[in-house]
């Protein structure tokens, strides 16, 4: 099973409000950072583009969006509400019924992907052949 299939299965297995929220966030990430690759790391969905960009973890009472380089991002909308003491990362915790501030989150995702720069790295065996 590839990473995208694993994420789809995870969403289905979660069900309820967490599964619906993760599905909504996945669509937003795909729109905001279309070059980001879906990965499955640490038993959680991760999106990467020249390195890890963000991960989404589903917990009992909240869904966490973790931006790996969040401390380097401008958060003028004030979305970050967790992990504020971390050296590099920042997070957004969403609980059942919390509104998703789609426009502001889209911009934050775009900025996070841009921070890593350029096109995604080739997977082993898919890039130009070395001679």
GIWO-V81282 format. One record per residue. N is the residue number from 1. RES is the residue in one small letter. NEAR is the number of other C-alpha atoms within 12 Angstrom. Layout:
# GIWO-V81282
N&RES&NEAR + N&RES&NEAR
This chain:
# GIWO-V81282
1&x&11 + 2&x&14 + 3&x&21 + 4&x&23 + 5&x&15 + 6&x&20 + 7&x&32 + 8&x&26 + 9&x&21 + 10&x&27 + 11&x&28 + 12&x&18 + 13&x&17 + 14&x&22 + 15&x&16 + 16&x&18 + 17&x&24 + 18&x&30 + 19&x&27 + 20&x&23 + 21&x&32 + 22&x&38 + 23&x&28 + 24&x&24 + 25&x&37 + 26&x&36 + 27&x&20 + 28&x&26 + 29&x&37 + 30&x&22 + 31&x&20 + 32&x&25 + 33&x&34 + 34&x&22 + 35&x&25 + 36&x&35 + 37&x&31 + 38&x&32 + 39&x&29 + 40&x&26 + 41&x&20 + 42&x&11 + 43&x&16 + 44&x&29 + 45&x&37 + 46&x&33 + 47&x&39 + 48&x&38 + 49&x&32 + 50&x&22 + 51&x&28 + 52&x&31 + 53&x&41 + 54&x&42 + 55&x&40 + 56&x&40 + 57&x&34 + 58&x&34 + 59&x&19 + 60&x&16 + 61&x&16 + 62&x&23 + 63&x&34 + 64&x&32 + 65&x&39 + 66&x&36 + 67&x&44 + 68&x&31 + 69&x&31 + 70&x&35 + 71&x&24 + 72&x&22 + 73&x&28 + 74&x&22 + 75&x&25 + 76&x&12 + 77&x&17 + 78&x&17 + 79&x&32 + 80&x&29 + 81&x&22 + 82&x&22 + 83&x&22 + 84&x&22 + 85&x&13 + 86&x&18 + 87&x&14 + 88&x&17 + 89&x&26 + 90&x&32 + 91&x&36 + 92&x&36 + 93&x&31 + 94&x&30 + 95&x&21 + 96&x&21 + 97&x&15 + 98&x&16 + 99&x&16 + 100&x&23 + 101&x&19 + 102&x&22 + 103&x&18 + 104&x&21 + 105&x&33 + 106&x&27 + 107&x&24 + 108&x&38 + 109&x&44 + 110&x&29 + 111&x&28 + 112&x&38 + 113&x&37 + 114&x&27 + 115&x&27 + 116&x&29 + 117&x&20 + 118&x&17 + 119&x&18 + 120&x&24 + 121&x&20 + 122&x&18 + 123&x&14 + 124&x&9 + 125&x&9 + 126&x&10 + 127&x&10 + 128&x&10 + 129&x&8 + 130&x&7 + 131&x&3
